[in-house]
Amino acid sequence: MVEEQSPLKRKVKEFGLTSFAVDNGTSFFIITLMIVIFGIGAYESMPKEQFPEVSFPTVYVNTPYFGNSAADIENLVTRPIEKEIKSIVGLKNVKSTSLQDFSVITAEFETYMDIDEAVRKVKDAVDKAKSDLPNDLTQDPDIFDVNLSEIPIMTVNLSGKYTNDELRSFAEYLEDEIEAIDEISGVEIKGSLEREVKIDVDLPRMDALEVSFQDIENAVNWENMNMSAGEIVNDGFRRAVRVVGEFDNAEDMERIIVKSEGQRPIYLGDIAKVTYGYKERSSIARSDANPVVSLDVIKRKGANLLSAADKINEKVEHARQQVFPAELKVSLFNDQSVNTRTEVSNLENSIISGVILVVLVLLFFMGIRNALFVGMAIPLSMLMGIMVLNFTGTTLNIVVLFSLILALGMLVDNGIVVVENIFRYMQGGEKRKEASKHGTGEVAIPIIASTATTLAAFLPMAFWPGLMGSFMKYLPITLII
């Protein structure tokens, strides 16, 4: 006599990963412990920053040619360079703009093109076009790309009732201290006037004495230099000899001989006035009606933003307490680490609050044991996703944090579905092992497909942590046995 099977038993199916985990419980306990340890380590060491490091395959060529109209700039500069750039393989689009005294060319490449290779190819094309450019160009074409990693992560403002030179000396000290940090690639000083030597010539006297601008340029170049005079042996010691000729002040420059006619020397001071002044101001900064010198801090690519910000704060605080005068105001502006800390804190709070709320709610319906299974799936899935992201070199930025928080909500829902289905099979009379295999196998494929599809549709960066989280939801099932 054949015993008739119940409909529940006739329709059961299994999911291979879950069945393997249930049959090898000890091994998966060890794997779970490793995920916790290495996941926490990956989270601590994973670089954290505000925005992802996106590379735009676009290269810009800027060429100044002063004293020429837009039409002349287009014919003499833009077209020769643009002609050579268009021959580059992998080029998607070229746009050019010719303005008064200036030419701008934008070369957009295909997305598969490496930005460094694109810049190199553009430089080679510009070098080929130099033979067709005007000979009197005052400056070679400037070739560069846009790199988001070069956006300043913080601005340090130094202000007070001090002279420009005093504020700049304070800024240069802080610049050296901050650039010594491993996570920092450079510091740019803004709002400060740079020194320069000005030579204001008297044109009528130059014409009368038959002195040209080339004579002045040559005289200054030859007189303002230090030269090596070889070596001498004195008392058995070999010593290097140098001739120091660099100018120390503006008065020394006025005494150089520009030209000599009929054994009558013509000094630079006879035809010009030399002053040690400031360059034309290119940036202005103000704070509380006082002059400000600002330092834009640029983080090294791939470095940890939070670690860099902490070290910068330490340097600034040390300088404020022990180096700078008390009247000097030192303030931080546009600190990107503030938002990043908030976002990371929100992720941690979401995980903790999610676990607590899920366990409390399910406690009243399925008991403490099943509620803990769902709660454990949340941190394990997050740690697994962070491990994969850290292994691929991805930084923890606003995009990744958004994807992880998005996946967190789906983990809770899917985890409840899995545990509730296992609980249903156990209520039908099956043992824990069989209920774990059959309950998970019945809903595994639909849950994985829906999770991966939804996250991939929302955000590509969310696909990997979401997919890995879908698999990780079934790992705590081994604890049932």
C-alpha positions in Angstrom: 0.0 0.0 0.0 1.5 3.4 -1.1 1.3 6.2 1.4 -0.2 9.4 -0.2 2.2 12.4 0.2 0.9 15.7 1.3 0.8 18.6 -1.2 3.5 20.4 0.9 5.9 17.5 0.5 5.3 17.0 -3.2 6.2 20.5 -4.2 9.4 21.0 -2.2 12.6 22.2 -3.9 16.1 23.0 -2.7 18.7 25.7 -3.3 22.2 24.3 -3.8 24.0 26.9 -1.7 21.7 26.6 1.3 21.7 22.8 1.2 25.5 22.8 1.1 25.6 25.2 4.0 23.1 23.1 6.1 25.1 19.9 5.5 28.4 21.6 6.4 27.4 23.6 9.4 30.8 23.7 11.1 32.6 25.0 8.0 30.1 27.8 7.5 30.3 28.8 11.1 34.0 29.4 10.5 33.3 31.2 7.2 30.8 33.4 9.0 33.4 34.3 11.7 35.9 35.1 9.0 33.4 37.4 7.3 32.8 39.3 10.5 36.6 39.7 11.2 37.7 40.6 7.7 34.6 42.6 7.0 35.2 44.9 10.0 38.8 45.2 9.0 37.8 46.1 5.4 35.4 48.7 6.7 38.1 50.3 8.9 40.7 50.4 6.2 38.4 51.3 3.3 39.2 54.8 2.0 36.3 57.2 2.7 35.6 60.3 0.7 32.7 62.6 -0.4 32.4 61.8 -4.1 33.6 58.8 -6.2 36.7 59.3 -8.3 35.3 59.6 -11.8 37.6 60.2 -14.7 36.1 62.2 -17.6 37.7 61.2 -20.9 38.0 64.9 -22.0 41.2 66.8 -22.7 41.4 70.6 -23.0 43.9 72.6 -25.0 44.2 76.3 -24.1 46.5 78.6 -26.2 46.9 82.3 -25.4 48.0 84.6 -28.3 47.7 88.2 -27.1 47.0 91.1 -29.4 44.9 89.1 -32.0 41.3 89.1 -32.9 39.0 86.1 -32.7 39.2 85.6 -36.5 43.0 85.6 -36.4 43.0 83.2 -33.4 40.8 80.7 -35.3 43.0 80.8 -38.5 46.4 80.9 -37.0 46.0 78.8 -33.8 42.7 76.9 -33.5 42.5 75.2 -37.0 46.1 73.8 -37.1 45.8 72.3 -33.7 42.3 71.0 -34.3 43.4 69.4 -37.6 46.0 67.3 -35.8 43.7 66.3 -32.9 41.0 65.0 -35.3 43.5 62.3 -36.5 43.7 60.7 -33.1 42.2 57.2 -32.8 39.5 56.9 -30.2 38.4 60.5 -30.5 34.6 61.0 -30.1 34.1 64.7 -30.6 36.1 68.0 -30.9 34.8 71.4 -30.0 36.7 74.7 -30.4 36.2 78.3 -29.3 38.2 81.2 -30.6 38.1 84.3 -28.5 40.0 87.6 -28.4 43.6 86.6 -27.5 42.6 83.0 -26.6 41.9 79.6 -28.2 40.1 76.8 -26.4 39.8 73.3 -27.9 37.9 70.4 -26.1 38.7 66.9 -27.2 36.2 64.3 -26.0 37.2 60.6 -26.2 35.4 57.3 -26.0 34.7 56.0 -22.6 37.1 53.1 -22.9 40.0 55.4 -23.5 42.4 55.8 -20.6 42.7 59.5 -19.6 46.5 59.4 -19.3 46.7 57.9 -22.8 44.3 60.5 -24.2 46.4 63.3 -22.7 49.6 61.8 -24.2 48.0 61.5 -27.6 46.8 65.1 -27.5 50.2 66.3 -26.5 51.7 64.5 -29.5 49.2 66.0 -31.8 49.9 69.5 -30.5 53.6 69.0 -31.0 53.0 68.1 -34.6 51.0 71.2 -35.1 53.6 73.6 -33.6 55.3 73.9 -36.9 52.2 75.5 -38.3 51.6 77.9 -35.3 52.9 81.5 -35.3 56.5 81.9 -34.2 55.7 84.8 -31.8 53.5 82.8 -29.5 54.2 84.0 -25.9 53.2 80.7 -24.4 53.0 77.1 -25.5 49.5 75.4 -25.6 48.4 74.3 -22.2 47.1 70.7 -22.2 45.2 69.3 -19.2 42.3 67.1 -18.1 39.6 67.5 -15.4 40.3 65.3 -12.4 37.7 65.3 -9.6 40.4 64.1 -7.1 42.1 67.5 -7.5 39.0 69.3 -6.0 40.1 70.8 -2.6 38.8 68.8 0.4 39.3 71.7 2.8 40.2 75.4 2.8 42.3 76.9 5.7 41.9 80.6 6.1 44.5 82.8 7.8 43.3 86.3 8.6 44.2 89.2 10.9 45.7 92.7 11.0 49.0 91.6 9.5 50.9 92.6 6.3 50.7 90.5 3.2 54.3 89.2 3.7 53.5 88.2 7.3 50.3 86.3 6.3 52.1 84.6 3.5 54.9 83.5 5.8 52.3 81.9 8.1 50.6 80.2 5.1 53.9 78.9 3.8 54.7 77.3 7.2 51.3 75.6 7.3 51.7 74.6 3.6 54.9 72.7 4.4 53.3 71.0 7.4 50.2 69.9 5.6 52.0 68.7 2.5 54.1 66.4 4.8 50.9 64.3 5.4 50.8 61.1 3.4 47.2 61.5 2.2 47.8 65.0 0.8 49.1 65.6 -2.7 49.4 69.4 -2.6 48.4 72.7 -1.1 47.6 75.9 -3.1 48.0 79.3 -1.5 45.4 81.9 -2.7 44.7 85.5 -1.8 48.4 86.4 -1.3 50.4 88.8 -3.5 53.5 87.3 -5.0 56.7 89.3 -5.3 58.2 90.4 -8.6 60.8 92.8 -9.9 59.6 95.5 -12.3 61.8 97.4 -14.7 60.1 100.6 -15.9 62.1 101.9 -18.9 62.2 105.4 -20.2 61.6 105.0 -23.9 63.0 108.5 -25.0 66.2 107.9 -23.2 66.5 104.3 -24.6 66.1 105.7 -28.1 68.6 108.5 -27.5 71.2 106.0 -26.2 70.3 103.4 -28.9 69.4 100.7 -26.3 66.9 98.0 -27.2 64.8 95.7 -25.1 66.9 92.8 -26.2 70.0 94.5 -24.7 68.2 94.9 -21.3 67.0 91.3 -21.4 70.5 89.9 -22.2 72.2 92.0 -19.6 69.8 90.9 -16.8 70.0 87.3 -17.8 73.8 87.2 -17.9 74.3 89.2 -14.7 71.7 87.4 -12.5 73.2 83.9 -12.2 75.5 81.8 -10.0 78.2 79.8 -11.8 80.6 77.0 -10.9 84.3 77.9 -11.2 85.6 74.3 -10.9 87.7 73.1 -8.0 91.0 74.0 -6.3 93.3 72.0 -4.1 94.3 73.9 -0.9 96.4 72.3 1.9 95.5 68.9 0.6 91.7 69.5 0.5 89.7 69.7 -2.7 87.2 72.6 -2.6 84.5 73.6 -5.0 84.5 77.2 -6.2 81.3 79.1 -7.1 80.8 82.6 -8.4 77.7 84.1 -6.8 76.1 86.7 -9.0 72.4 86.7 -8.2 70.9 90.0 -7.3 70.0 90.7 -3.7 68.0 93.9 -4.2 66.7 96.3 -6.8 69.7 98.7 -6.4 72.1 96.0 -7.6 70.1 95.6 -10.8 70.3 99.4 -11.5 74.1 99.2 -11.4 74.4 96.5 -14.2 75.9 97.6 -17.5 73.4 97.3 -20.3 75.6 98.5 -23.2 78.9 100.2 -23.7 79.4 102.8 -26.5 82.8 104.4 -27.0 84.1 103.0 -23.7 81.1 104.8 -22.0 79.1 102.3 -20.0 75.3 102.7 -20.0 73.8 101.4 -16.7 70.3 100.1 -16.3 69.5 102.9 -13.8 70.3 105.4 -16.5 67.3 104.3 -18.7 65.0 102.5 -16.2 63.6 102.4 -12.7 63.8 99.1 -10.9 61.3 98.3 -8.1 60.7 95.3 -6.0 56.9 95.1 -5.9 54.0 92.6 -6.3 52.5 90.8 -9.2 49.1 91.7 -10.4 46.5 90.3 -8.0 44.7 87.2 -9.5 42.6 86.2 -6.4 41.0 88.1 -3.5 40.0 86.7 -0.1 38.4 88.6 2.8 37.2 87.7 6.3 35.7 90.2 8.8 37.1 93.1 6.7 40.7 91.8 7.2 42.9 90.4 4.4 42.9 86.6 4.2 45.4 84.1 2.8 43.7 80.8 2.0 45.2 77.3 1.6 43.3 74.9 -0.6 44.2 71.3 0.4 44.1 68.7 -2.3 43.9 65.0 -1.3 45.9 62.3 -2.9 43.9 60.0 -5.2 42.6 57.0 -3.4 43.5 58.3 0.1 41.2 58.3 3.1 39.4 61.6 3.4 38.5 61.2 7.1 42.1 60.3 8.0 43.5 63.2 6.0 41.0 65.7 7.7 42.0 64.4 11.1 45.7 64.9 10.5 45.1 68.4 9.0 43.2 69.4 12.1 46.0 68.2 14.2 48.5 70.3 12.2 46.3 73.4 12.3 45.7 73.1 16.0 49.4 72.6 16.8 50.3 75.7 14.7 47.5 77.7 16.4 48.6 76.8 19.9 52.4 76.9 19.5 53.5 78.7 16.4 51.1 81.4 15.3 50.4 84.5 17.3 47.2 84.6 19.3 45.7 87.4 17.2 45.9 85.4 14.0 42.5 83.9 13.2 42.7 80.4 11.7 39.5 78.9 10.4 38.4 75.9 8.3 36.1 76.3 5.4 34.4 73.8 3.0 35.5 70.7 4.9 34.2 67.8 2.9 34.9 65.4 5.8 31.9 66.8 7.7 29.4 65.4 5.2 31.3 62.2 4.8 31.3 61.5 8.5 27.6 62.2 8.6 26.9 59.8 5.8 29.1 57.0 7.3 27.4 57.6 10.7 24.0 57.3 9.0 25.0 53.9 7.5 26.1 52.6 10.9 22.9 53.9 12.6 20.8 52.4 9.9 22.3 49.0 10.3 22.1 49.1 14.1 18.5 50.4 14.2 17.5 48.0 11.5 18.7 45.0 13.5 17.1 46.2 16.7 13.7 47.0 15.1 13.5 43.8 13.1 14.4 41.7 16.1 11.8 43.4 18.3 9.0 43.2 15.7 9.6 39.6 14.8 10.0 38.6 18.4 6.3 38.7 18.9 5.4 36.6 15.8 8.2 34.0 15.3 10.1 33.9 18.5 13.6 35.1 19.6 15.5 32.5 17.6 14.0 33.3 14.2 14.1 37.0 14.9 17.8 36.8 15.6 18.4 35.0 12.3 16.9 37.9 10.3 18.8 40.4 12.4 22.1 38.7 11.9 21.6 38.6 8.1 21.8 42.5 8.0 25.3 43.1 9.4 26.7 39.9 7.7 25.4 41.1 4.3 26.7 44.6 4.8 30.2 43.3 5.8 30.2 40.9 2.8 29.4 43.7 0.4 32.1 46.0 2.0 34.7 43.2 1.7 34.0 42.9 -2.1 34.0 46.6 -2.6 37.3 47.0 -0.7 38.8 44.1 -2.7 38.0 45.9 -6.0 39.5 49.1 -4.8 36.3 51.1 -4.5 36.1 53.9 -2.0 33.3 54.4 0.5 31.6 57.5 -1.0 28.2 59.0 -1.3 27.2 56.6 -4.2 28.3 53.5 -2.4 26.7 54.6 0.9 23.4 55.2 -0.9 23.5 51.8 -2.5 24.3 50.0 0.8 21.5 51.8 2.5 19.2 50.9 -0.4 20.2 47.3 -0.1 19.7 47.4 3.6 15.9 47.9 3.3 15.6 45.0 0.8 17.7 42.7 3.1 15.2 43.1 5.9 12.2 42.3 3.7 13.8 39.4 2.0 15.3 38.0 5.3 11.8 38.0 6.8 10.4 36.1 3.8 13.1 33.4 4.0 12.8 32.9 7.8 9.0 32.9 7.7 8.9 30.3 4.9 11.3 28.1 6.9 9.1 28.6 10.0 6.1 27.5 7.9 7.7 24.2 6.9 8.7 23.5 10.5 5.1 24.1 11.6 4.1 21.5 8.9 6.1 18.8 10.7 9.5 18.9 9.0 12.7 18.9 11.0 15.0 21.9 11.1 17.4 20.7 8.4 14.7 19.8 5.9 12.7 22.9 6.7 15.8 25.1 6.1 16.5 23.4 2.7 13.0 23.4 1.5 11.9 26.8 2.8 14.9 28.6 1.4 14.9 26.7 -1.9 11.3 27.7 -2.6 12.0 31.5 -2.5 15.8 31.7 -3.2 15.7 32.3 -6.9 12.9 34.8 -6.9 14.4 36.8 -4.1 17.9 36.9 -5.7 16.5 37.9 -9.1 14.3 40.6 -7.7 17.1 42.0 -5.5 19.7 42.1 -8.2 17.4 43.5 -10.8 16.0 46.2 -8.6 19.4 47.4 -7.4 21.0 47.2 -10.8 18.1 49.4 -12.1 18.6 52.0 -9.4 22.3 52.2 -9.4 25.1 50.1 -10.9 27.3 50.5 -7.8 24.5 48.9 -5.7 24.5 45.7 -7.8 27.5 44.0 -6.2 26.7 44.6 -2.5 23.0 43.9 -3.2 23.8 40.6 -5.0 26.2 39.5 -2.4 23.7 40.4 0.3 21.1 38.2 -1.4 23.4 35.2 -1.1 24.4 36.1 2.4 20.8 36.0 3.6 21.0 32.3 3.5 24.2 31.8 5.4 22.6 32.3 8.9 20.3 29.5 8.1 23.1 27.1 9.1 22.7 28.3 12.6 19.3 26.5 12.7 21.1 23.2 13.0 
